[in-house]
Amino acid sequence: MKKNIFYTMLIAMVTLLVTSCGDKESEGKSRFTYYPVLELQGDDFMVIDKGSTFQDPGFTATLNGEDVSSEVNVQSNINSDKSGVYTVVYSIVNSDGIAANARRTVVVLDSSNAVEGLYYTTPTSYRLREGAQVTYGDSFQLLVIDNGDGTYSADDLLGGWYCQRAGYGDKYAMPATIKIQDGVVIIVGGGGVAGWSDGYSAFEGTFDAATSTFNLKTTYAGMDFIQTWVKG
């Protein structure tokens, strides 16, 4: 009986000690916090003309129902004098160090460039695998950007099949550096799929400057991806 009383008192002392330590550790800290809410106005993907000025569509930030938009930090690497893909990052942090973030992608393109631009695969593009043909069934967005040295960056020679159609993400695109010689498309760099650490085995393509249209055949993993890209 005495032994049971001793153990009961011991447990009570340990509980009191732990509770006291917990109170000391939490002293001065908030028991709850209001999370900042950050929302972009306009689109999170924008295309602007080379040489123009980027006009930010704006954003709103609230904290516990109050407008704190003036406290948002905005960082941008946009150079509108150079074609490319840029990012604007918005962030706000509350008094407890909890952050809300948003991101906007801004693409700078030269509308006078016959090749550079935003393209879309035609829905009738298709993959051929062991004689079975499956169409893309939708239009997928692709970028072709002038590198300024006679070459172009194309962000996916598979036409969005895996990264967009299958929803696997950018690691499953096939970016490449290409050049166009007498209407023939030639790969001069890249052509790999990072997600699977492999790449194309054969490629052929043409570009029609009059209609700004690519016709490509990319052979990958034993399959042929027959694509038509039309500038949007």
VENPE-V73552 format. One record per pair of residues at least 4 apart in sequence whose C-alpha atoms are under 6 Angstrom apart, sorted by the first residue. I is the first residue (numbers start at 1). J is the second residue. Records with the same first field share a line. If there is no record, write none. Layout:
BEGIN
I = J / J
END
This chain:
BEGIN
23 = 27
34 = 64
36 = 62 / 63 / 100
37 = 61 / 62
38 = 60 / 61
39 = 59 / 60
40 = 59
41 = 57 / 58 / 59
42 = 57
44 = 104
45 = 104 / 105 / 106
46 = 106
47 = 106 / 107 / 108
48 = 108
49 = 108 / 109 / 110
50 = 80 / 81 / 108 / 109 / 110
51 = 80 / 81
60 = 69
61 = 67 / 68 / 69
62 = 66 / 67 / 68
72 = 91 / 92
73 = 90 / 91
74 = 89 / 90
75 = 88 / 89
76 = 87 / 88
78 = 86
83 = 108 / 109
84 = 107 / 108
85 = 106 / 107
86 = 105 / 106
87 = 104 / 105 / 106
88 = 103 / 104
89 = 103
90 = 101 / 102
91 = 100 / 101
92 = 99 / 100
93 = 97 / 98 / 99
94 = 98
116 = 144 / 145 / 146
117 = 144
118 = 142 / 143 / 231 / 232
119 = 141 / 142 / 229 / 230 / 231 / 232
120 = 139 / 140 / 141 / 142 / 229 / 230
121 = 139 / 140 / 228 / 229
122 = 139 / 228
123 = 136 / 137 / 138 / 139
124 = 135
125 = 135 / 136 / 226 / 227
126 = 134 / 135 / 136 / 226
127 = 133 / 134 / 224 / 225
128 = 132 / 133 / 223 / 224
129 = 223
140 = 160
143 = 154 / 155
144 = 153 / 154
145 = 152 / 153
146 = 152
147 = 151 / 152
151 = 178 / 179
152 = 177 / 178
153 = 176 / 177
154 = 175 / 176
155 = 175
156 = 173 / 174 / 175
157 = 174
160 = 164
161 = 165
162 = 166 / 168 / 172
163 = 167 / 168 / 169 / 170 / 172 / 173
171 = 194 / 195
172 = 193 / 195
173 = 193
174 = 191 / 192 / 193
175 = 191
176 = 189 / 190 / 191
177 = 187 / 188 / 189
178 = 186 / 187 / 188
179 = 185 / 186
180 = 184 / 185
183 = 206 / 207
184 = 206
185 = 205 / 206
191 = 199
192 = 198 / 199
193 = 197 / 198 / 199
200 = 219 / 220
201 = 219 / 220
202 = 219
203 = 217 / 218
204 = 216 / 217
205 = 215 / 216
206 = 214 / 215
207 = 213 / 214
208 = 212 / 213
212 = 231
213 = 229 / 230
214 = 228 / 229
215 = 227 / 228
216 = 226 / 227
217 = 225 / 226
218 = 224 / 225
219 = 223 / 224
END
